[in-house]
Amino acid sequence: MLISKSIKKKVKLLVYRVLNFQQKKYVVEYINDLPSSLKLFKSELILNDLDLKYLESQKLMNFTNEVQEVELEFYYYTDVILDSFNGTLISTNLEILNSSLKFKSQVPYTYLSKVQNVDYSLDQTRKYVFISNLDSAYFHKWFDGLIQLYYVKALNESCIILIPEGTSLKIKNLLLNFKEEFDFKFIDDRFLYLKNVYKFKHVSWAKHAPLITPDIANFFKKRILNQNYKIKTYEKIFIGRRNTTNRKIKNDEEIISVFENFNFKVIYLEDFSIPEQAYLFNNANYIAGLHGAGFTNLIFCEPNTKIIELQNLVNVTTYFMISHQLNLNYYYILPNEFDFDKIKHPYIESRSFFQQKLKDTSYNINEINILLKEIA
């Protein structure tokens, strides 16, 4: 007889709670903690009529022409245990600190874990920041991970940045660009006791609508684009996709042919290091492609770069929002299969929404031609 995952989890929870009566080792509880907090900076969002017109074709963001604001803040914790698998903080009583989670609804890997071999060896007179998500998908690598380097700089406090030792060589090499101004320490242990640690609260305008500012973008440009990479650059680039198993373009060859007729060069970002990708985007005046993580590199574009995004079935606002905040000129093409009324609710029906997001799509060649004649 097959036993469901939820039943297995309930049995584990019961067993671990019983075992904790003998010696507390398992994480089975959450706590609504109230750490000290401080706001770092405030950012404003102002949408014009064209922006609002675009936002009518999506369901991720509520939109208004009134000024919107978000504030970045950090939390300060004392006497906690860090789970370096995911950055979750737990109390010395082995309770998950809800404030350390990205979302309150999140069930972290830490839950139902056995806490053992806690490392107490770090210098507890120092303050720490832990950066996670450095080996996650490319978008999250930046907007949940590396962006915290800017936050630490803005914090203007002397602290050590903890990085998992198992972080990929590609990211370790990228961090060399920051070694003169940050104190990095690579850690092996899963659980570490920290007397003093900062954690930045995740902030965004909406789901799939990250916060970015020209100051943040310039921070990374200055440190990553500080050398002349020996690769050929192009005025117009089209982000190609290889060996994809989902979100395929049904008329891919036809679309690429149209863009090539307008002198776009098809590039495959997996052929380049992260700094080389940054260099390519920084030197381009036009960037086009199917919605995907490669557009994260828009943070390296110069203002007024023209962005052409072939949107997917549910119209995700991520790169529209990045473009808007960095003064890039954003254009989009909706797929032939797009039907606003059939888009699932991204919060109430999140699983179905995600499945729709992965659907294959096709695009109107004539519509692309008209747009390219107008702007390229």
Secondary structure, DSSP 8 states (H G I E B T S, - for coil): ----HHHHHHHHHHHHHHHHHHS--B--EEE----EEEEEEEEEE---HHHHHHHTT-SS----SS-EEEEEEEEEEEEEEEETTTTEEEETTSEEEGGGSSSTT---TTTT-B--S-B--S-TTS-EEE---TTS-HHHIIIIIITHHHHHHHHT---EEEEETTS-HHHHHHHGGGTTT-EEEEE--SEEEEEEEEEE---EEETTEE---HHHHHHHHHHHSSS--SS---SEEEE---S-SSS-BTTHHHHHHHHHHTT-EEE-GGGS-HHHHHHHHHH-SEEEEESSGGGGGGGGS-TT-EEEEE--TT---HHHHHHHHTT-EEEEE--TT--GGG---TTTSHHHHHHHHT--B---HHHHHHHHHHH-
